[in-house]
Amino acid sequence: MKILQSKHYHPKKIFNEVYMDNQYQIVAQDLERSTSTDDNPYYQLLSSILPSVDFHDMVIKKDKLVDFVKCTDYHPVAFDKKNHVFYENEICYFYDKYGLFIVASENLSNEYDKTIIESGFLRIDHIFYDPRNERSLINIRSFFNEYLQKYISKDSKVLLLLKEGRDLVFKHQGIKPYTLDLQTMYNDDFLLVHAKIKDELAQGKKGVVLLHGLAGTGKTNYIKWLTAQIPDKNFIFVPNNMIGELAKPEFMSMLIEQKNSVLVLEDCENYIAERVGGGNQTDVVGIILNIADGILSDVLECQFICTFNADLMDIDHALLRRGRLIAEYQFGKLSIEKCNNYLKSIGKDITVDKEMTLAELTHIDEKEYKAVDDKKVGFGFV
């Protein structure tokens, strides 16, 4: 189907600034001439003649596209530098039954979009409709219910806060499904805590989750696993060296575009310590309180998970107030019985007679390189 030759297209001219005869001049150009040179010509063309409904994370199964007619006015091409593959940068289809155009994305250079495509879906960015049709609202609703669905990846969907030059950016990253058995890998008292964390994060309750304790007791593994248990929420991981950036105004602007997310701050004791005289931690604690339980909480609808190894008494007590704290848990070594049950579950023919951390158990039969004696030079096997 050619949109430019259909009844939906109405010839238009647009004004462009061009450089001619050693000066800039305003000239009138045909719409199709201008859009054909754009990276997303279908969107530019359709948005100039029809209104649209825009989506986020909505997909259509590729096998359902047999009901549609593909538009062939343009053939924009892009290149994935990482995989050295050419692909269609923008795809447009027409659904005659409801008189709707859909504009889809097939961005192979984006790992999240690539996962969608490999799963047999196509991500829908926009639906264009004819506002003169009195059944437009009914048609869009019917189309939505028949064809579209929210994409939920088997991989966890996380965002990393990074810095590119002077700008802060969010980068999508996929985490492969992580296997975790709460019954064998954590002490029994954590099961009820997990149920509360999962339930209240999923429901969007405002507040902060504080997870602390010895290194190697499974805090990070638990959070990675938790991201897949609440697949319809974004988890934003803030690297330790980026935590101070939370106090910058541009971060708040970015967060508005990622409402209802969970911000994860790992090893953040230096930033959430008791406020006794200023510094980065003062700013960060204030930001956490404002986003999690202050005026901004009603706008952003975000929650925090903070992990640290310090004593809970060293943490700013404002984070511990009732109604603000979703859950707090101190991870410790597994009981002797738990240790041996876990070793058996992972096929280790070993028993222990003392409490150990999850990391110690997982690598119990691996050789470790460490100094034999502080007073001696050299290293040995332990």
N, C-alpha and C positions, 0 to 999 in steps of 0.2 A: 504493500500500500504506500502511495505517495501522499503525504500530508499536504504538500504544496499544491497538489492537483485535486484535492478533495473539497467537499463542500464546507469543511471546517476551516479552511484557510481563507482569510480575507486580506488581499494585498495591502501592504502598509509600507510607508517609508519612515525611516528614522534618520535623525540628524547625527552626524559624526564630525569630529574635528580631524582634519587631515592637513598635512604639510605640503603645500604646493606653491611654486613660484616664490620661494624663499620666505614664505609666511604661512601661518596657520589659518585655515579657512574652514567654515562650517558648510558641509555639503549634505544634501539629502540622498540617502541610499535605499535601495529596495531591501526590505527586511531579510529576505532569503539570502541576499548577497552578504549581509553582515553576519548572520548566524552560521553560515557555512564555514566560516573561518574560526569559529569558536571551539573550545575543547568540549563543550557540552551543548551542541547545536539544538538537540531535541528540546532540552529544557528551555533554552533561550527562545526558540520558535514558539513552543506551546504556551509559555508563560506570557508571551506578548499578545496572544489571541484568546486564551482561556484561563479561568481561575483554576487553582489547584488545591489539593489536600496533601500535606506533607507528612511523612512518617519517619519513625526511628525504630530500627530493629524489626520491621515487618518484612516477611518473606512470602514467596509463592513457590510451590513445588514446580520444578521444571517440566514434569510430565503433564501438568495442567495447561501449559502454554499452547497445546494443540488446539485449544478453543479460541486462540487469539490470532490476529493477523500482524505480522511483523512489518514495521514501517521501514522503508528503504530509501528515504530522502538522503540520509547521511550515513557514513561509515567511519566514525571516529576511531582511531587506533592508538593504543598506548603500549609502552614497553616496560616489562618488569625486569629491572636491572639485576635483581638478586637471582632470579631463576632463568633469565635470558629468554623470556617468552613474550610474544606479542598477543594482545587481547583487545576485545571491543571495549572501548572506554565508556560507552553509553549505548543502551539498547532501548528501543521504544516499541510498544505493542498497542494495537487497537482492539477493543472488545466491542463488537458491533451490537450485541444484545442490549447493553446498557449505554452505548455511545461514549465509552470512556477510553482515555489514553493512559498508559502506564509508562513511566520512565524508570528503568532499572539500572543497577550498577553491577559491573563484573570486574571489580578491582583486584587483580591477582597480586598486586604489590602490597596489599594490606592483608596481614595474616588473619585477621578476624573475618574479612570478606572472603578470603580464600577458603577458610574453613566452611563457610556457608555454602559456597559453590561446590566444594568437594562432598558436601552432605546431600547434594541434589536439590538445592534451593537457589533462588535468585532474590537478591535484596531489592525491595521496591522503595524508591525514594519519593515518588510523587504520583498522584492520580489527577489527571486533568478532565474537566467535565464542562458541559455546555450549560451555563446558568439560565438560558432561555427555556430549557426543558423543565417543566413543572415537576417531573418525576426524578430530578437529579438527586435529591436527598435519599429517596427510596432506593434508587439504583445503586448509589454509593454504599449504602448500608447492606444491600443484598450482595453486592460484589465483595465487600469486606468479609461477610460471613461465609460466603461460598469459597473464596480463594485465598484469603490472606490469613496468616498466623504469625504469632510472635516467635522469633527464633530463639530457642534455648539450646545452647551448645552442650555436648557431652563434656567438652573441656570447660574449665572454669574461665570466666572472662574477667580479667583484671586490667587495671590501668596503672601505669607507673608515672609518677611525677618526675620529670626530667628537665634539664636546662639545655636549650639549644642557643648558643650565643648568649644573649642577654635575656632571652625569652623563656618563660616557663611553658611547658607543654605536657599534655597527657598522651602516653603511648599505649595502645592496646597490646596486650600480651595474652597468649593462651597458656593455661597450665594443664597439662595432661591429667586425666582422672587419677586421683591419688587414693590409694587403698589404705584405710585406717579402721581398726577395730577398737572402739572405745572400751569394750569389755575387757580386752586383754592388754591394751597398751596404756591404760590410765587407771588410777585408783578408783574404787567404787564411788567415792563421794563426788567425783567429777561428773557423773552421769546426769544428775539433776541440774547441775550448773549448766551443762551443755544444753539441756532441753530448754532452759530459760533463755540462754543466749540466742539460740536458733529461733525460738518463737518470737522474741521481742525484736530481733533484728529484722525478721521476715515481715512483722507487722508494722515496722517503721517507728517503733517507740523511740523517743528521744533519749539520748544519754550516752554513757561511756562504759566500755567493758575493760577491766584491768586484769591482765594475766601476768603473773610474775612468779619467780622462783628460780631454782638452780638452772644453769645452762645445761642443755641436753635432755631436758625433761619432756620435750614434745610440744612446746608452745607454737613454734613455727609450723611444724607438721600439722597441728590441729587447725591453724588458720588456713593453710592451703587446702585442707580437706573441707573446711567449712564453706569456702567459696563455692564449691560445687553443690552444697546442701541448700544454698539459697541462690539458684541460678538466675533469677530475674533481677538481681541487684548487682551493681558495679562495686567491686572492691578496689579502692585506690590505695596502692602501696606507696608510702613516702619513705624513700631511703633515709638513713640516719643523717647523712650529710645535707639533706634537703629539708629537714624538719623546720629549720629556721625560716624557710621561704613561706611558711604558712602565714606569717604575719604581714606579708606583702599584699598591697591592694589588688594587684593583678591576679593573685591566687583566688581571691574571693570572686572575681569576675568569671574565672574559669569554672569554679565550683557551681555557680548558678546554672551552667550548662550540664552539670552532672548531678542533678537533684536526686535525693533518695539513695545516696551511695554510702558505703562504709569506708571510712578512712582508717588505714592501718599504719600505726607508728610503732616500729620495732626498736627495741633497745633505746628507749627514749627517756631513761631516768634523768639524764642531764637537763632535759627540757621541761619535765613535769615535777621537778623537785620542789619542795616547800619554798615559797617565795620569801626571800629574806633580804632583798636589796637590789633587785633589778637584774638585767641581763636578758639573754635570749629566752630563758625559761619563763620569765615573767610574761613576755609577749605571747609565747606559745600557749601557756596555760589560759591566758585571757581569751585567745582565739578558740581554743577547745571549748571553754565554758560558753562562749557566745554562740558557737555553731551548734553545740550539743544541747544547750538548755536556755540560751538567751533569746534575744529578739530575732536573730538570724535563723534560729532553729525552725521557726514556722515557715520560713522562706526556702531554706535549703533542704530540710528534712533529712539531714545526714547524722550518722552515728560514728563513734570512734572505738577502735580496739587498740589499746596501748599495751605493749609488753616491755618488761624491764626485769633486771636481776636484783635491784636494790631492795632494801627492806621497805615494807609498805608504810612504815612510820616516816620515812624520808620523803614520801610523795605529798604534793600539795593537798591539804585536807579539803580544799574546795571541790576536788574531784570525787570525794567520798560521800558527799551529802546524799541523804535519802531522796529518792525521786530523780536524782541526776545519775546515779550509779546503776547501770543495768545489772551488772554482775562483777564480782571480784573473786579470783581464785588463785591460790598459791600452789604451783606445781612442785612436787617433791619426788623423791626416789620411790620406786615401786616396792611394795611389800615383798617379802621373800616368796610367798605363795604366788603373787602376781608375776614375779620375775620368772619363776620356773614354768608357769603356765604359758607365758609369752615365748620363752625359749622353745618349748614343745610345739607351739603353734607355728613357728617359723622353721621347724625341722632340725633344731639343734639338739644333739644328744649330750646335753650338758645340764648340770644342776648347780645352783649357787646356794650359799648359806648366809648371804647378807643382802641388804637392800641395795639396789643399783638404779641408775638412771636409764631411761629408754635408749639413749645413745650408747651407753656402755654395753647394754645387752645386745643391741643390734650388731655391734662390732666386737663381740666378746672373743672371737677366735682369730681376730686379725692381729698381725704383728704391729707393734707400735715402736716408733723410734723416739727415744727421749734420752736426756742426759743420765748417765749411770750414777754420777755423784757430782754434787756441786763443786767439790774440790778437785775433781779429776777432769782431765781434758779428754774429749771424745764422746762418742755416742755408742749405745749398745742396744740389743734387742730386749724387749720386755714381753 
